[in-house]
Amino acid sequence: MKKNIFTILSILSAFTLFAGGYKTTGVVDVSTNDTSMIFSYTKNKTPHFEYYGKKISNPKDFIGLRTLTPSEMGEENPLYSARGGKNYIEPALSVIHFDGDLNTELRFVDVKKSTSDNGNIETTTISLKDTKYNFLVDLIYTAHKKENVITQRAEITNNEDGDITLQNFASSYVSLRAKKYFLTHINGQWAYEANVSEDELTRGTKSIVSRKLVRTTLSENPAFMLALNTPRNERLGEVIAGALVWNGNYKIDFDYDDFMQLNIISGIAPTNYKLKKGEKFITPEMVLTYSANGSGQASRNLHDWARNYGIYKGNQQRPIILNCWEGTGFDVNESIMYEIIDDAAELGAEIYVMDDGWFGSEKFPRDNAKAGLGDWQINKRKFPNGIAPIADYTVKKGMRFGIWIEPEMANPNSEIAQKHPDWIVGAKGREKPTIRYQWLLDLSNPEVQDFVFGVFDSVLKMSKNITYIKWDANRHLEQIGSNFMPADEQERFYIKYVEGLNNVYKRIRAKYPDILVQACASGGGRIDYASLKYCEEVWGSDNTNPFCRLFIQYGESLFYPMKAIGAHVPKSGSRGIETSMKFRTDVAMMGRFGIEMRPKNLPPDEYKELKRAVGIYKRIRNIVQDGDMYRLISPFEDKNFAANMFVSKDKSKAVAFIFQHTFASVYYRPFIKLEGLDPNKKYKVVESNISGKSNAPIHNRIVSGEYLMNQGINNRFNKSFMSVMYEITEVK
């Protein structure tokens, strides 16, 4: 009898231990054409994240789902993980409530749906409320149907009896189940951006984080690709990709938790942010896509979303630019500008951009990086007649005129810094450090916002023919401190600076909707969708060497469409590597094509080749800028070759670029299989961007798409830094 009682007690004990988990009673579905994100809630209104992946045709199958997690394990896959209650995993939300309580327990209140853009956009708002306080969280999911992209943001409202402090306030929380997880992200440093790294995630937390405030994407990028079960492959396997729409400090956590699930927590980097009674805080959006066909399709989803919704005027054609910086440096004046403008017009450029060195006061002329920044009057010694005649001359030569500014910064040796020391970011009583001999202006201050807007406004007023602005930013945040913000709100500066910058962008776009703006920050320091929301393009890197650019542009293309990446042809020897004009132009034509030099310094044959390439790019531009990109060979994975192609949406035209960046062997000439074509169509293949007769075996042949995708193209390479470019056109 005693033995039987012991057995019964053991069973009851085991049942108590393992009778945890939850049972769903309601389901919320957020879907695109090919994907589903599904959430649930229980009888007591506890919300959970259930699924993200291939489209589920009947989401109601999730009703009645029962999980069997032991009760002592805490809260399993919450919809939006909050610190407190039963939850001990990494939180998306951490709050210190008005009375000091550190716990938040969110419960489902309501769900609302709406549609827009002829039904392509469906917005789902899930309202949550804390069990104790009048503290509200709305999670807003926007499904872009055709693009297979879902964005998420959170709106956090403090209706408590006093001020609260937000510590973690993520934009997005995604909970996944797989056997293995492989994280791909891009990283590097100045002139060495967008290196591609892949890591298999192990238990614990891996983070992508930047606290630089400005130039936040030189070293890291707020974007990722996550391959499920197997390493990332361009064509095969499940991949989830994401990119945060924020141009300040960010953090993306990949938390491999006790439930053997991976939780992706994305948003502004945690900081103590006081949210006053009655205030609402809106997080930036996180852009997410799922692909069942490898990372290539995930990229194409993001590129389509970007052109349609994520980039300022993303569907407009991008022009060919000649920028003078690598040709002149600070040595700009009237005679040199007229000379370069003549060459730019002869080459076929569509915009000429005059870079740094044109401004500065009499006391602090801008002759180098050490002085003048912040004093935005014309340097009369260099331009005695002003800028307007040069801009007018550019237009007469059939081009548009652009100019460089860096309005967020000031040299200590400038009149503006000496007049307004209270505008400089830094702590009182401490020496303010400089980077590139400059300080950061405090954009949390409305007066500074007015000043920065005024810089943009006054520069454009110099001539009605200035229609392009290169907006640079050559330092990041080090010492923090705002003379404008109260002492007890200094940590709000990280966010208020960015909000101030974006307020300026909004004012600029309200007044100047048609001015083309490039976001440049020491090269690739502002490659993010928050900058692209207001700027047509970003500068890919200050490193224009084509060998390096093969790697940089590959990494950036994982998340950003190449029409938004400025890619310029430099003179030979850029960054110490001699390359042919053909190799340089073939690499640059895979982005927003441009030129970075003083053309008169080119040998005559290279000048002629460059002019030919400009004409070719005008012919293929729509395919590169608006077609589907296929990364055929990664330079990070193949020690000898790299290859990309672009295919028009109707598959009638394509252009392929194939490179031997490092000599392999005269006997090693692999066939490169193309992608994205229609196997049932016939295509004429022509080698392009060449002088003289083609040696390509496929040149001027008509073959099927099936042949090109299964057999491929063989190329004659016999040394390093060789390239071929093919124009592929449907034959009816």
Salt bridges, closest charged atoms under 4 A:
ASP101 OD2 - LYS132 NZ 2.92
GLU105 OE1 - ARG107 NH2 3.99
GLU122 OE1 - LYS113 NZ 3.71
GLU122 OE1 - LYS145 NZ 3.59
GLU155 OE2 - ARG153 NH2 3.11
GLU155 OE1 - LYS280 NZ 3.44
GLU160 OE2 - HIS97 ND1 2.53
ASP199 OD2 - HIS185 NE2 3.44
ASP199 OD2 - LYS206 NZ 3.60
GLU220 OE1 - LYS212 NZ 3.45
GLU234 OE2 - ARG232 NH1 3.12
GLU234 OE2 - ARG631 NH2 3.01
ASP253 OD2 - LYS251 NZ 3.80
ASP258 OD1 - ARG203 NH2 3.36
GLU279 OE1 - ARG492 NH1 3.97
GLU285 OE2 - ARG153 NH1 3.95
ASP304 OD1 - ARG307 NH2 2.81
ASP304 OD1 - LYS649 NZ 2.74
GLU339 OE1 - ARG598 NH2 2.70
ASP342 OD1 - LYS397 NZ 3.52
GLU346 OE2 - LYS611 NZ 2.70
GLU350 OE1 - ARG621 NH1 2.81
ASP355 OD2 - LYS470 NZ 2.84
ASP356 OD2 - ARG366 NH2 2.90
ASP367 OD1 - ARG381 NH2 2.72
ASP367 OD1 - LYS382 NZ 3.46
GLU408 OE2 - ARG526 NH1 2.73
ASP422 OD1 - HIS420 ND1 3.99
ASP450 OD1 - ARG507 NH1 2.80
ASP457 OD2 - LYS461 NZ 3.00
ASP457 OD1 - LYS511 NZ 2.85
GLU478 OE1 - ARG475 NH2 3.59
ASP488 OD2 - LYS274 NZ 3.01
GLU489 OE2 - LYS276 NZ 3.28
GLU489 OE1 - ARG492 NE 3.60
GLU499 OE1 - LYS496 NZ 3.10
ASP514 OD1 - LYS313 NZ 2.47
GLU536 OE1 - ARG509 NH2 2.81
GLU537 OE1 - ARG592 NE 2.70
ASP586 OD2 - LYS582 NZ 2.80
GLU596 OE1 - HIS568 ND1 2.80
GLU606 OE2 - ARG584 NH2 2.91
GLU609 OE1 - ARG612 NH2 3.77
ASP626 OD1 - LYS563 NZ 2.79
ASP628 OD1 - LYS649 NZ 2.58
GLU675 OE2 - ARG235 NE 2.39
GLU727 OE2 - ARG619 NH2 2.47
GLU730 OE1 - LYS681 NZ 3.47
